[in-house]
């Protein structure tokens, strides 16, 4: 096994099985309703405890009844792997990590945290010591088929997971009939998302019915649905052989080999307080010109309707240098657009010492050339300038009142936060933007509270940071927002929208809306419809409320809005959005945009599709060669170029639908050249009228 492979296992690796599954009794088909928040907190404390002897214990003596190896005891029980870990001598507790068999044990958060220590790591390598007992699996069933559902984070997680599997001898196949392993990366945010996954799991199981059990493909459920349902997928529904949560992807090779080698089902749904997969370079499609880069994981907001904190765990941010390194590599590969990802992406903050340690490990291990490292270090020098701007912006303000949030916003979980000595999102965004001025930078999904002026100023001042903000409102009613525990009022949200438009005049704003939340009255609904009309969102993701077990709303609020009322209200919200969106689209006719070509149109092979800085889709002719864009209304360049995906071009809008702009190409350009001509990535949009009273 290569050093890089061992490193991937060692850093933040987890034991086979599932600590948080311990909260669900396998002897009953109905799980007792408990606080998922508590379970998540308990489970997260096991992070980075996969060190001494754990890898050796995983792969040895599968056929023995019991074996103890350096503090680990493996037993066989009901065709399930059960690993018991004894903590070091000064720890007062013993943790039992189980799969779907008996022996479930759940300690309190205080017990688990008492006396926790990390395993020794070799200096500047990130590799856990004492791995001499590791024995690689001899399994030959290495073709993996992957399906991904849900958010952009799941897409990036699938890329991370394939990197881990590739390092361990697995190969991805696009033909499900060639697969020995089928993995489905899942979403649990709504019932509809899970319903689709149940259908796919039933289909996957049907693929193996004509075959012997040993010849059937292994089916694994990954991601948020795995974290939410845990043992149900293995015991009650019998639709999966493997269950792995979002923080357990390093353990996938072991989980797969366990099923292949022993016939036992296996599970790991541990949540981590540290895992960010910072050292794993995702496997991306060849020739891609856009990429996702995860900068933080988890969420601490705990909105009452949301399952994410319980399926993704606590917030933890990836070290800065590893992010800059990955973005630099993407730039050198020709990627033109990077989207920074996180469940609460703009709450990013990290200790700068971790970044220095990461750079040291890169140099020690010769992982990257010194030129790339020096480029990153040069970018870091801009930190002082940004700090001075931030200090100037806070001059005259009462320091006791400043909490790093947008005005009028708060967080009951992080009130009055002070993060001196930490890199926060504004600085990260500024430094990422400097890696390559010709690379567009986007980010999602943010929380409105985390848009202080220093973030808005970076978006305004950096030409390659897209002027498009996702600001999830969820509701236009203050009463509903209080029940949702969002941390702001309707008035505060609208004030922030006004402030964003003042600081970044051309900024496009998108949102999320939930219709029919617990206790929503007709007046609450009308407030949401009026919000849609006032703001005039460019895009909106609108859904009827779907209760999720374990959330605060499910425990403490009544889902009392009838389903037909939810759907009727949702239809009215969608109609309000479409009306305003159509007006905004029509106002774009005659404007000129810098467009990044995404690829051929799916409807017409003679047309290209691309995206504007404001994330609008544009369709235009691809049958011609074009010259360079000179700032006029016609293709004036002499040298003609064939366009390709990843090119920047100037497009003049000639028509529109609610969701798409249509235009003509004015020639090739670059992001910085277009900005130098016009001072913006969008030229001469028609003015918008005021939308009326609040």
C-alpha positions, 0 to 999 in steps of 0.5 A: 500500500502506498504512503499516500494511501496509508495517509488517506486512511490514517488522517481522521480514519474511523472504525468499521461500524457505527457509534451513533447507530448505538442509539437505535435498538436492533431488537425492535423494528421501530426506533425510539425517538430520541434527540438526534442532536445529542446523538450527533454530539456523542458520535462526533467525539470518536473522530480521529480515533482510528489510529494504533492497530486499527488498520491491522485489526480490520484485515486480520482473522476475520474468521475467528470468534474474537481477537484483541489487537492493541486495544481493539477487540473484534467479535462476530455477532449476527453477521455484523462486525462489532469493534470494541475500543478500549481508550487509554488508561486515563480514560474512564470509559469504554466505547462500543462501536457496533454494526447491526448486531446486538450489544448497543452501548451509548455513553453520555457526551461527558463520558465520551469526551473525558480523557480523549487523546489523539494517536501519535502522528509522524512529524510533517506527514500526517501519517499515524505511527504503528501501522506495521500490522496492516494487511491489504485485502486481496479482493478482486471485485473492484468495479464501482458504480456511483449514483449521486443525489442532492446538493453540490456537496454530495457531488463533491463528496462522491469525487472525494470518495472515488479518490479514496477508492482509487487509491485502494485499487477500485475502478469506477464504471459507468455501466451498472451491469459491470459493477461489483459494487453499487454506491448511492450517495443520498439526500435526506432533506425532504421526503421526495428526495428519499422516495427516489432513493428507495426506488433506486435501492429496490432496483439495485437489489433486483439486479442480483436476484438471478445470481448466487448471493456471492455474485450479487453486487454489493450495495452501499448507501452513503451520505445524509440518508445513511446517517439519518436511517442508520440500521434501518437500511440494513435490518428492516429494509434489507436493501443495503450491504453497506451504510456509510455517513458523510464522514466515513468515506475513508473507511469505504475500502474496508467496509466493502472488503468486509462484505466481500470477504466475510458476507457480513454487512458493515456500517460506519456512521460516525460523525466527526468534529475534525474530518474535512478530507483536506488531504484528499484530492477529488477525482473529477471528470477529464477536461472539466472546466468547473469544479467544486472545492469544499471549504467547511463541513457541518452546520451549527445553526440548527434551524428547527426544520433542518436535518443537516446538523444531525446528518452532517455534524458540527461545523469544522473548517478546512485549513486555508493552505490546503484550499489554496493548494487545491485551487492552484492545482485546478487553475493549472489544469485549466479549470475556469470556475470554482465553487466553494462549498459548505453547509454554512459556507460563509461561516468559515474560520480556521486557525492560521497555524494549521495552514502553516503545518499543511505547507510544511507537510507539502514541502517535507513530502515533496507533494507539490513543487516549490513554485506552487507553494511560493505562489500560495505564500505570495497570496498570503501576503495580501492578508495584511491589506485586507486586515487594514480594510477591515479595521478601517471599516470598524473604526468608530464602532463599539467593539462590544457590539460587533459579532461578525454578522450582518446588521440585525442578525444573530445566532443563538449558538454563537452569540458575540463570537470573537475569532481573533487570530482566525482566518474568516470567510472574507479573507479566504474568499479574497485569497482564493480570488487571487490564485488566478484572476481568470478563474471565476469564484462562486460559493454556496450555501451561505446563511444571511447572518454571515454577510458582514461588510468585509465579505460584501467588499471582497465580492464587490472589489474582486472582478472574478468573484461572481456578483451573485449571492444566495440568501436563503430567506425561508419565509417572509414572515417574522413569526414564521422565522422565529419558529424556524429559529433563523436568527433574523426578522423580515425587516432585518432581511430586507434591510440586508437586501437593500444594503447588498444592492447598495454595496454591489449594485449589479448583484443578483440575489437567489433564495430558498423558500419553505411553504406551509411550515408549522403554524404558518397562517394565511397572513404569514404566507401573504408575507412570503408572497410579498417578499418575493415581489419586493426582492425580485429574486433571480433564482429560487428553490421553493418547496413545501415543508417536509417534516424530518424526524429528529429535528427540533420542529418534529420534536416540539412543533406540530406539522399542522398545515394540511398538505393541500394547503401547503401545495396551494401556497407553494404554487402561489409563491412559485407564481410570484417568483416567476412573475418577477423573474420574467420581468428581470429577464426582459430587462436583460435584453440588449445587455452584454455579458461575459459568459463562460461556455459550459458546453453544447445545448442539450436541445440543439447541437448547433447552439452553445450554453453558458453562464453569466457572472450572475449565474443566468443561463445563456444559449447562442449559436455555435456554428461560426468562428469568432474573433476577439471581442473589442467592446462593440456590438459586433464581432470585430476581430480579424483572427477567427477562433473556434469556440470550446467549453471553458472559453469566455465570450461576450454575448449580447442578449436578444431574447429570453424565457423565464429561465434562459437568456438567448443571445448572439456572440460578439467574440472571444474575450477574457474575464479580466479584459472584459472587466477592463473595458466595462468595469463589470461582467455585465454591461448596460442592463435596463434599470429596475423600478422600485417594487413597492411597500414592504 
